[in-house]
Amino acid sequence: MASYFIIAIFGCADGSAACTPVATVPTHYASEAACSAATGDALIANSDMDFPSLSAECRQVVRGAASNDQPLVIPAGAVRS
């Protein structure tokens, strides 16, 4: 299975306690390090969201072997290093 990383943007209402996914950056990153390096620019580019604070997280996406498989986004923290 092939995998890549995307940046998910979260809008947070109260500090970082109640965050909601609000955007996904369409760029695919080959590594988590490359994705993490781009999160600052992604936050700046998406700073027009109507939330008191925003956060960005890299999420791993795994695509199955069959071409019609839908991508599976793996939540942060679900994969052990």
C-alpha positions as CSV (number, residue, x, y, z in Angstrom):
1,M,0.0,0.0,0.0
2,A,1.2,3.5,-0.8
3,S,1.0,6.3,1.7
4,Y,1.6,10.0,1.9
5,F,0.9,12.9,4.3
6,I,-1.5,15.8,4.1
7,I,-2.0,18.8,6.3
8,A,-5.4,19.1,8.1
9,I,-6.4,22.5,9.4
10,F,-8.4,22.7,12.6
11,G,-10.4,25.6,13.9
12,C,-10.5,25.8,17.7
13,A,-13.2,27.6,19.7
14,D,-11.7,27.4,23.2
15,G,-7.9,27.3,23.3
16,S,-7.2,23.9,21.7
17,A,-9.9,22.0,23.6
18,A,-12.8,22.1,21.1
19,C,-11.2,21.8,17.6
20,T,-13.0,21.0,14.4
21,P,-11.5,20.0,11.0
22,V,-12.1,23.0,8.7
23,A,-9.7,22.4,5.7
24,T,-7.3,20.0,4.1
25,V,-4.3,21.2,2.2
26,P,-4.4,19.5,-1.2
27,T,-0.6,19.0,-1.4
28,H,0.6,15.4,-0.8
29,Y,3.9,15.1,1.1
30,A,6.2,12.0,0.8
31,S,7.4,12.2,4.4
32,E,6.1,13.4,7.7
33,A,9.1,15.7,8.1
34,A,8.3,17.4,4.8
35,C,4.7,17.8,5.8
36,S,5.6,19.2,9.3
37,A,7.9,21.7,7.7
38,A,5.0,23.0,5.6
39,T,2.5,23.4,8.4
40,G,3.4,27.1,9.2
41,D,2.9,28.2,5.6
42,A,-0.4,26.2,5.6
43,L,-1.7,28.0,8.6
44,I,-0.8,31.4,7.1
45,A,-2.5,30.5,3.9
46,N,-5.7,29.4,5.8
47,S,-5.7,32.2,8.4
48,D,-9.0,33.6,7.1
49,M,-11.1,31.0,8.9
50,D,-13.6,32.3,11.5
51,F,-12.1,30.7,14.6
52,P,-10.3,32.2,17.6
53,S,-7.3,29.9,16.9
54,L,-6.2,27.5,14.2
55,S,-3.9,24.5,14.3
56,A,-2.4,22.3,11.6
57,E,-1.6,18.6,11.9
58,C,0.0,16.2,9.4
59,R,-2.1,13.1,8.8
60,Q,-0.9,9.9,7.1
61,V,-3.1,8.7,4.2
62,V,-2.9,5.1,3.0
63,R,-4.2,4.1,-0.4
64,G,-5.0,0.5,-1.0
65,A,-3.5,-1.6,-3.8
66,A,-6.7,-1.5,-5.9
67,S,-7.2,1.6,-8.0
68,N,-10.8,2.1,-6.8
69,D,-9.9,2.0,-3.1
70,Q,-10.7,5.2,-1.3
71,P,-7.9,6.8,0.7
72,L,-7.8,6.0,4.4
73,V,-6.7,8.9,6.7
74,I,-5.0,7.6,9.8
75,P,-5.6,9.8,12.8
76,A,-2.7,11.5,14.5
77,G,-1.3,9.4,17.3
78,A,-2.7,6.1,15.9
79,V,0.6,5.0,14.3
80,R,3.4,4.1,16.6
81,S,7.0,5.0,15.5
